[in-house]
């Protein structure tokens, strides 16, 4: 039996069923689960004092491309729209191998953990030079975060009218076989799982209709979730209309890509009918505000989605289109963009934080995460609000208005991954050095 007692937090934002906010309260984590929430609690285990702190559930990242951490701020791609940006980066990514995948994932996961993230998905859709999904799964194990990797794929290269170069696409039979392999090897369907695997053809412009349909059938046969990019920008909509004769929502529905076991990334250009479709079918959305801004894709209709009942979580997207993997920063950006589009009362700081915690967990099919309540997993972020970022704040619990943007302590399954603002599980300075070395080699 292992126990941690988080004691005397200034405020606990529980994100439970009634969104309780507790002052001067404690949290007891036992054997990886929330065992008790209240005041004056006792434990024989380690005691972590949280005076001067706001405590939240660990944040949840619903869309990432961890391999892209080694290709931040690449010249030629810094000022391009989505398709031009991809054409710049594809040749660089084609030189990756297993070491690049692992080190890039380690750096990206550490950055996420420092921003309060305890559960993250990842969308890996290219596998050059012997790379495998296994490389990122092992990296997540080293860091100690809860991981939902997806086995992505590209099968339609330039010569067949797709966007990616032919050298980066795979045979569809090989893709499906490897999906089966990684699911059988790593997927854990049990509550509290540290690893779950999803199936994730990259996008409608890089795979065939047959692969989309077959991937959905395979995923449901295996009982795993489905993920892809959808309706990301105007180019994406134009491609769908030209190639398929319909909008992305219709394309997804026709091929079995709606439902409670599906979540789509971006969805910037969903129209009202598509929002209604997603609400009725319980299809989830990974909203990636910083990447959408960086690529000039637009502002996703998150207010309309939420009002319609669509499940919405946050995603940092890849570090090549965001240049950061700071999930609390992503939540603030989501709040600000909805205010720009809809007015200052369009989204509160607390609602944006809810999307970043409970909302993301629900998108990933993890009702055991994203909230602090009896029986939930012991995934907890502690934010020190005694520093200059929060000085003068009348409401430090409005975390996204006043900061900080880096956690003091982070627990995943009751195990401490960040202590005093430092990652405890890996030698992060060494990983940063390795990441910079590999990036320089790719640039050369």
HUHU-V736367 format. One record per pair of residues at least 24 apart in sequence whose ideal C-beta (glycine too) atoms are under 7 Angstrom apart, sorted by sequence separation. I is the first residue (numbers start at 1). GAP is how many residues later the second one is. D is the distance in whole Angstrom. If there is no record, write none. Layout:
i=I gap=GAP d=D
i=I gap=GAP d=D
This chain:
i=247 gap=24 d=7
i=249 gap=24 d=7
i=253 gap=24 d=6
i=259 gap=24 d=6
i=268 gap=24 d=6
i=331 gap=24 d=7
i=383 gap=24 d=6
i=384 gap=24 d=4
i=3 gap=25 d=7
i=4 gap=25 d=4
i=120 gap=25 d=6
i=124 gap=25 d=7
i=199 gap=25 d=6
i=203 gap=25 d=6
i=249 gap=25 d=3
i=258 gap=25 d=5
i=285 gap=25 d=6
i=287 gap=25 d=6
i=331 gap=25 d=4
i=382 gap=25 d=6
i=383 gap=25 d=6
i=3 gap=26 d=7
i=119 gap=26 d=7
i=198 gap=26 d=5
i=202 gap=26 d=7
i=203 gap=26 d=4
i=266 gap=26 d=7
i=275 gap=26 d=7
i=285 gap=26 d=7
i=287 gap=26 d=7
i=290 gap=26 d=7
i=291 gap=26 d=4
i=295 gap=26 d=6
i=381 gap=26 d=5
i=382 gap=26 d=5
i=3 gap=27 d=5
i=118 gap=27 d=6
i=119 gap=27 d=4
i=120 gap=27 d=6
i=121 gap=27 d=4
i=122 gap=27 d=5
i=123 gap=27 d=5
i=125 gap=27 d=3
i=151 gap=27 d=6
i=197 gap=27 d=6
i=198 gap=27 d=4
i=199 gap=27 d=6
i=200 gap=27 d=4
i=201 gap=27 d=6
i=202 gap=27 d=7
i=247 gap=27 d=7
i=284 gap=27 d=4
i=285 gap=27 d=5
i=286 gap=27 d=6
i=287 gap=27 d=6
i=288 gap=27 d=4
i=294 gap=27 d=6
i=382 gap=27 d=4
i=27 gap=28 d=7
i=117 gap=28 d=7
i=118 gap=28 d=6
i=120 gap=28 d=7
i=122 gap=28 d=7
i=124 gap=28 d=5
i=125 gap=28 d=6
i=126 gap=28 d=6
i=151 gap=28 d=5
i=198 gap=28 d=7
i=200 gap=28 d=6
i=249 gap=28 d=5
i=287 gap=28 d=7
i=288 gap=28 d=7
i=294 gap=28 d=6
i=1 gap=29 d=7
i=2 gap=29 d=6
i=67 gap=29 d=6
i=119 gap=29 d=7
i=121 gap=29 d=6
i=123 gap=29 d=5
i=125 gap=29 d=6
i=198 gap=29 d=5
i=228 gap=29 d=7
i=268 gap=29 d=5
i=269 gap=29 d=7
i=275 gap=29 d=6
i=279 gap=29 d=4
i=282 gap=29 d=7
i=284 gap=29 d=7
i=286 gap=29 d=4
i=288 gap=29 d=4
i=327 gap=29 d=6
i=381 gap=29 d=5
i=1 gap=30 d=6
i=70 gap=30 d=6
i=101 gap=30 d=5
i=105 gap=30 d=7
i=109 gap=30 d=6
i=113 gap=30 d=6
i=268 gap=30 d=5
i=275 gap=30 d=6
i=279 gap=30 d=4
i=291 gap=30 d=4
i=97 gap=31 d=7
i=105 gap=31 d=4
i=109 gap=31 d=6
i=151 gap=31 d=5
i=226 gap=31 d=6
i=266 gap=31 d=7
i=270 gap=31 d=6
i=279 gap=31 d=5
i=291 gap=31 d=5
i=380 gap=31 d=5
i=96 gap=32 d=5
i=97 gap=32 d=4
i=98 gap=32 d=6
i=113 gap=32 d=6
i=237 gap=32 d=5
i=268 gap=32 d=5
i=276 gap=32 d=6
i=278 gap=32 d=5
i=290 gap=32 d=5
i=302 gap=32 d=7
i=379 gap=32 d=7
i=93 gap=33 d=6
i=96 gap=33 d=7
i=97 gap=33 d=6
i=98 gap=33 d=5
i=102 gap=33 d=5
i=106 gap=33 d=5
i=110 gap=33 d=6
i=112 gap=33 d=7
i=236 gap=33 d=7
i=267 gap=33 d=6
i=275 gap=33 d=5
i=378 gap=33 d=6
i=379 gap=33 d=5
i=67 gap=34 d=5
i=70 gap=34 d=5
i=94 gap=34 d=5
i=97 gap=34 d=6
i=101 gap=34 d=4
i=105 gap=34 d=4
i=109 gap=34 d=4
i=189 gap=34 d=6
i=205 gap=34 d=5
i=230 gap=34 d=4
i=232 gap=34 d=4
i=266 gap=34 d=7
i=290 gap=34 d=7
i=379 gap=34 d=7
i=69 gap=35 d=4
i=93 gap=35 d=7
i=96 gap=35 d=6
i=101 gap=35 d=6
i=226 gap=35 d=6
i=230 gap=35 d=7
i=231 gap=35 d=7
i=233 gap=35 d=6
i=234 gap=35 d=7
i=275 gap=35 d=6
i=303 gap=35 d=5
i=378 gap=35 d=6
i=5 gap=36 d=6
i=102 gap=36 d=7
i=106 gap=36 d=6
i=109 gap=36 d=6
i=172 gap=36 d=7
i=175 gap=36 d=7
i=204 gap=36 d=6
i=225 gap=36 d=5
i=226 gap=36 d=5
i=227 gap=36 d=6
i=228 gap=36 d=6
i=229 gap=36 d=5
i=230 gap=36 d=7
i=231 gap=36 d=5
i=232 gap=36 d=6
i=233 gap=36 d=7
i=302 gap=36 d=6
i=377 gap=36 d=6
i=378 gap=36 d=4
i=67 gap=37 d=5
i=98 gap=37 d=5
i=102 gap=37 d=5
i=106 gap=37 d=7
i=187 gap=37 d=6
i=225 gap=37 d=7
i=229 gap=37 d=6
i=230 gap=37 d=6
i=231 gap=37 d=6
i=5 gap=38 d=4
i=66 gap=38 d=6
i=67 gap=38 d=7
i=69 gap=38 d=5
i=172 gap=38 d=7
i=176 gap=38 d=6
i=225 gap=38 d=7
i=231 gap=38 d=4
i=299 gap=38 d=5
i=66 gap=39 d=4
i=69 gap=39 d=4
i=172 gap=39 d=5
i=179 gap=39 d=6
i=183 gap=39 d=5
i=216 gap=39 d=6
i=231 gap=39 d=5
i=303 gap=39 d=5
i=3 gap=40 d=5
i=5 gap=40 d=6
i=7 gap=40 d=6
i=128 gap=40 d=7
i=216 gap=40 d=4
i=290 gap=40 d=6
i=3 gap=41 d=6
i=4 gap=41 d=6
i=7 gap=41 d=7
i=8 gap=41 d=6
i=9 gap=41 d=4
i=10 gap=41 d=7
i=13 gap=41 d=7
i=183 gap=41 d=6
i=216 gap=41 d=6
i=289 gap=41 d=6
i=299 gap=41 d=7
i=314 gap=41 d=6
i=3 gap=42 d=3
i=4 gap=42 d=5
i=5 gap=42 d=5
i=6 gap=42 d=5
i=7 gap=42 d=6
i=8 gap=42 d=6
i=10 gap=42 d=6
i=15 gap=42 d=5
i=66 gap=42 d=4
i=126 gap=42 d=5
i=163 gap=42 d=5
i=164 gap=42 d=5
i=176 gap=42 d=6
i=213 gap=42 d=5
i=299 gap=42 d=5
i=313 gap=42 d=6
i=314 gap=42 d=5
i=2 gap=43 d=6
i=5 gap=43 d=7
i=7 gap=43 d=6
i=8 gap=43 d=5
i=10 gap=43 d=6
i=11 gap=43 d=5
i=12 gap=43 d=5
i=13 gap=43 d=5
i=66 gap=43 d=7
i=162 gap=43 d=6
i=163 gap=43 d=6
i=212 gap=43 d=5
i=213 gap=43 d=6
i=290 gap=43 d=5
i=303 gap=43 d=5
i=312 gap=43 d=6
i=4 gap=44 d=6
i=6 gap=44 d=5
i=9 gap=44 d=6
i=10 gap=44 d=6
i=64 gap=44 d=7
i=162 gap=44 d=5
i=204 gap=44 d=7
i=289 gap=44 d=4
i=303 gap=44 d=7
i=212 gap=45 d=7
i=289 gap=45 d=5
i=9 gap=46 d=4
i=151 gap=46 d=7
i=209 gap=46 d=6
i=313 gap=46 d=5
i=314 gap=46 d=6
i=353 gap=46 d=6
i=147 gap=47 d=7
i=204 gap=47 d=6
i=287 gap=47 d=6
i=312 gap=47 d=6
i=313 gap=47 d=3
i=353 gap=47 d=6
i=146 gap=48 d=6
i=147 gap=48 d=5
i=148 gap=48 d=5
i=149 gap=48 d=6
i=150 gap=48 d=4
i=151 gap=48 d=6
i=152 gap=48 d=4
i=153 gap=48 d=5
i=154 gap=48 d=5
i=289 gap=48 d=5
i=311 gap=48 d=7
i=350 gap=48 d=7
i=352 gap=48 d=6
i=6 gap=49 d=6
i=133 gap=49 d=5
i=137 gap=49 d=6
i=150 gap=49 d=7
i=151 gap=49 d=6
i=152 gap=49 d=7
i=153 gap=49 d=6
i=349 gap=49 d=4
i=148 gap=50 d=6
i=150 gap=50 d=4
i=152 gap=50 d=5
i=156 gap=50 d=6
i=265 gap=50 d=6
i=313 gap=50 d=4
i=349 gap=50 d=7
i=61 gap=51 d=6
i=156 gap=51 d=6
i=311 gap=51 d=5
i=349 gap=51 d=4
i=154 gap=52 d=4
i=155 gap=52 d=5
i=156 gap=52 d=6
i=311 gap=52 d=5
i=349 gap=52 d=5
i=154 gap=53 d=6
i=155 gap=53 d=6
i=153 gap=54 d=6
i=61 gap=56 d=5
i=64 gap=56 d=6
i=66 gap=56 d=5
i=155 gap=56 d=5
i=59 gap=57 d=5
i=64 gap=57 d=6
i=67 gap=57 d=6
i=58 gap=58 d=6
i=59 gap=58 d=5
i=63 gap=58 d=6
i=64 gap=58 d=5
i=65 gap=58 d=6
i=137 gap=58 d=6
i=153 gap=58 d=7
i=58 gap=59 d=7
i=59 gap=59 d=7
i=60 gap=59 d=5
i=61 gap=59 d=4
i=62 gap=59 d=5
i=64 gap=59 d=7
i=58 gap=60 d=3
i=61 gap=60 d=6
i=63 gap=60 d=6
i=58 gap=61 d=6
i=233 gap=62 d=7
i=233 gap=64 d=4
i=232 gap=65 d=6
i=233 gap=65 d=6
i=335 gap=65 d=6
i=332 gap=68 d=4
i=331 gap=69 d=6
i=66 gap=70 d=6
i=94 gap=71 d=7
i=94 gap=73 d=6
i=90 gap=74 d=6
i=91 gap=74 d=7
i=94 gap=74 d=6
i=90 gap=75 d=5
i=125 gap=75 d=7
i=329 gap=76 d=5
i=86 gap=77 d=6
i=123 gap=77 d=5
i=125 gap=77 d=4
i=150 gap=77 d=5
i=286 gap=77 d=7
i=328 gap=77 d=5
i=90 gap=78 d=6
i=284 gap=79 d=4
i=326 gap=79 d=6
i=83 gap=80 d=6
i=263 gap=100 d=5
i=123 gap=104 d=6
i=261 gap=104 d=7
i=225 gap=140 d=6
i=82 gap=150 d=6
i=82 gap=151 d=5
i=81 gap=152 d=7
i=83 gap=152 d=5
i=82 gap=153 d=6
i=81 gap=154 d=7
i=32 gap=160 d=6
i=192 gap=176 d=6
i=191 gap=177 d=5
i=192 gap=185 d=6
i=62 gap=201 d=6
i=63 gap=202 d=4
i=85 gap=210 d=6
i=117 gap=210 d=5
i=108 gap=211 d=6
i=115 gap=211 d=4
i=116 gap=211 d=6
i=115 gap=212 d=5
i=116 gap=212 d=5
i=82 gap=213 d=5
i=112 gap=213 d=5
i=115 gap=213 d=5
i=81 gap=214 d=6
i=111 gap=214 d=4
i=115 gap=214 d=7
i=81 gap=215 d=6
i=82 gap=215 d=6
i=111 gap=215 d=7
i=112 gap=215 d=6
i=148 gap=216 d=6
i=108 gap=217 d=5
i=194 gap=219 d=7
i=63 gap=223 d=4
i=146 gap=223 d=7
i=62 gap=224 d=4
i=63 gap=225 d=6
i=89 gap=231 d=6
i=146 gap=233 d=7
i=85 gap=236 d=7
i=119 gap=242 d=7
i=121 gap=243 d=6
i=119 gap=245 d=7
i=74 gap=246 d=7
i=72 gap=247 d=5
i=119 gap=247 d=7
i=72 gap=248 d=6
i=71 gap=249 d=4
i=68 gap=250 d=3
i=69 gap=250 d=5
i=73 gap=250 d=6
i=119 gap=250 d=5
i=62 gap=251 d=4
i=64 gap=251 d=6
i=68 gap=251 d=5
i=72 gap=251 d=5
i=62 gap=252 d=6
i=63 gap=252 d=3
i=64 gap=252 d=6
i=65 gap=252 d=7
i=68 gap=252 d=4
i=60 gap=253 d=6
i=61 gap=253 d=7
i=62 gap=253 d=5
i=64 gap=253 d=7
i=65 gap=253 d=3
i=61 gap=254 d=6
i=63 gap=254 d=6
i=64 gap=254 d=7
i=61 gap=255 d=6
i=119 gap=260 d=7
i=118 gap=261 d=4
i=116 gap=265 d=4
i=61 gap=266 d=5
i=146 gap=266 d=6
i=145 gap=267 d=6
i=59 gap=268 d=5
i=144 gap=268 d=6
i=59 gap=269 d=6
i=144 gap=271 d=6
i=145 gap=272 d=7
i=144 gap=273 d=5
i=143 gap=274 d=7
i=144 gap=281 d=5
i=143 gap=282 d=6
i=142 gap=283 d=7
i=143 gap=283 d=6
i=142 gap=284 d=6
i=115 gap=290 d=7
i=115 gap=291 d=7
i=116 gap=291 d=5
i=114 gap=292 d=5
i=118 gap=292 d=7
i=114 gap=293 d=6
i=116 gap=294 d=6
i=118 gap=294 d=5
i=60 gap=296 d=7
i=56 gap=297 d=7
i=59 gap=297 d=5
i=60 gap=297 d=6
i=113 gap=297 d=6
i=59 gap=298 d=6
i=62 gap=298 d=5
i=61 gap=299 d=7
i=57 gap=300 d=4
i=60 gap=300 d=3
i=56 gap=301 d=6
i=60 gap=301 d=5
i=62 gap=301 d=5
i=62 gap=302 d=6
i=60 gap=304 d=7
i=113 gap=304 d=5
i=114 gap=304 d=6
i=113 gap=305 d=6
i=60 gap=309 d=6
i=114 gap=309 d=7
i=60 gap=310 d=5
i=113 gap=310 d=6
i=57 gap=313 d=5
i=110 gap=313 d=5
i=57 gap=314 d=5
i=57 gap=315 d=5
i=110 gap=316 d=7
i=110 gap=318 d=5
i=106 gap=320 d=6
i=58 gap=321 d=4
i=110 gap=321 d=7
i=57 gap=322 d=6
i=58 gap=322 d=6
i=59 gap=322 d=7
i=57 gap=323 d=7
i=58 gap=323 d=5
i=107 gap=324 d=6
i=55 gap=325 d=6
i=56 gap=325 d=5
i=106 gap=325 d=5
i=107 gap=325 d=7
i=55 gap=327 d=5
i=56 gap=327 d=7
i=103 gap=328 d=6
i=107 gap=328 d=5
i=53 gap=329 d=5
i=54 gap=329 d=5
i=53 gap=330 d=6
i=53 gap=331 d=5
i=54 gap=331 d=5
i=103 gap=331 d=5
i=104 gap=331 d=7
i=50 gap=332 d=6
i=52 gap=332 d=6
i=53 gap=332 d=6
i=103 gap=332 d=5
i=52 gap=333 d=6
i=52 gap=334 d=4
i=37 gap=335 d=6
i=103 gap=335 d=6
i=37 gap=336 d=7
i=37 gap=337 d=7
i=34 gap=338 d=6
i=100 gap=338 d=5
i=15 gap=339 d=6
i=34 gap=339 d=6
i=99 gap=339 d=7
i=13 gap=340 d=7
i=34 gap=340 d=6
i=34 gap=341 d=7
i=15 gap=342 d=5
i=33 gap=342 d=6
i=34 gap=342 d=5
i=54 gap=342 d=6
i=15 gap=343 d=4
i=33 gap=343 d=7
i=54 gap=343 d=6
i=33 gap=344 d=6
i=34 gap=344 d=6
i=27 gap=345 d=6
i=32 gap=345 d=6
i=33 gap=345 d=6
i=54 gap=345 d=6
i=32 gap=346 d=5
i=95 gap=347 d=6
i=29 gap=349 d=4
i=92 gap=350 d=6
i=58 gap=352 d=7
i=27 gap=353 d=6
i=58 gap=354 d=7
i=15 gap=355 d=6
i=16 gap=355 d=5
i=53 gap=355 d=7
i=15 gap=356 d=4
i=16 gap=356 d=7
i=14 gap=357 d=6
i=15 gap=357 d=7
i=16 gap=357 d=4
i=14 gap=358 d=4
i=14 gap=359 d=6
i=12 gap=360 d=6
i=48 gap=361 d=6
i=70 gap=365 d=6
i=69 gap=366 d=7
i=70 gap=368 d=6
i=70 gap=369 d=5
i=70 gap=372 d=6
i=6 gap=374 d=7
i=10 gap=375 d=7
i=6 gap=376 d=7
i=21 gap=376 d=6
i=32 gap=381 d=4
i=29 gap=382 d=7
i=32 gap=382 d=4
i=13 gap=384 d=6
i=11 gap=385 d=7
i=29 gap=385 d=4
i=10 gap=386 d=7
i=11 gap=386 d=4
i=4 gap=407 d=7
i=4 gap=410 d=6
i=2 gap=412 d=6
